C-alpha cells in the first residue's frame, strides 16, 4: 500500500496499554514483499537521527513511525515504494531476524560504542536503567486502572445499544462509499494515537494527508463505534481495498478506533475526548442514534465518574512517563558521550546505499 501524497505521514507502532506495552512491530513481517532493516544499539547512539536522515533523503512518500515514549524520536521508517522498512529493533520492541540476509538485515551500532568509557560509569548507567523501568512500570499501573474504568463505561453503553441497527447502517454506508473492486483486500496495522510523556497524542495531520473525506463517529464510551469499525473493516477488506487499520491505543486488542482507505481518500474515525476530530469534509455521525438514551441516562452518574477518574489516572501516568523520559535522556547523555559518530555516519551511508537512496544526501 502506498501513501497518496509525497508528504510523509506519521504513525506509531507501539504504546503503553492497561496490559503493558503493546507493539505491532512483528506484524510488519506480514506485509508482502517488505524487507526489514533491524537497527541494534544502546540509547543515544544515533538510531533515531539515522532514520530521520534516511526519511529526508527519500523523494517518495514515507511513513514515519514515532516512539510513544518520546514522540520526537523515531522507531522506524516505512518506504512503501522501495518495499523496505528500517526499525529500532531494541527493547521494548525487540526483533530478531527470522531469515537473516533474505528477509532481514541487522544494522548494528554496538561497535560504535567505547565500552571502556561506559564500563567506568557502570553504576550510574545501571541505576538509570533500573529507575527508568520502575517509572514506566508505575505509569503502566495507572493506565491499567484508567483502562478498567474506560472498559466499564463501554460495557455500560453496550447494554443500551441497538447493535442490529448498527449492522443495517453499516450495510447502507458500505454500499454507498465502498464499491466492490474485485480485488483482494490488504491490511496494515498502525497506531494513530497514544498516551505519551507530552500527553495524549493524535496524528490528525496524517488523516488530512491521506483522506479528503471522513466519516466521524462521535462516541465517548466506544461500544457503538467498536462494532461500527469492526464491520467497516470487514466490508472494506471483502470489497477488495487496501486499508490502514488503527487500533485503540488504550485497548488495542479489543477495539479499532480508525480506518484509512488511501485509494478512496476516505477515513472512518472515532471522535471522543481522548482524540477529538475536526477535519474538512467530515460527515459526523452521533452514535447516540443507536442508543436507548433513556436507559443510558440511568447510569449518568457512573459514566461521569468514570470519565473524570480515568482522566486523572492518565494524567498521573503522563507525569510518570515524563519522569521516565528525563531518566532516559540522562542515559542517552552517557551513551552519546561514548559513541564514535564517524562510525555512525559510515553506517548511515551504507543504509542509504542498501535502500537505494541518493548517496550525496547522506553527507548533508
Order of alpha helices (4+ residues) and beta strands (2+ residues): beta-beta-beta-beta-alpha-beta-beta-beta-beta-alpha-alpha-alpha-beta-beta-beta-alpha-beta-alpha-beta-beta-beta-beta-alpha-alpha-alpha
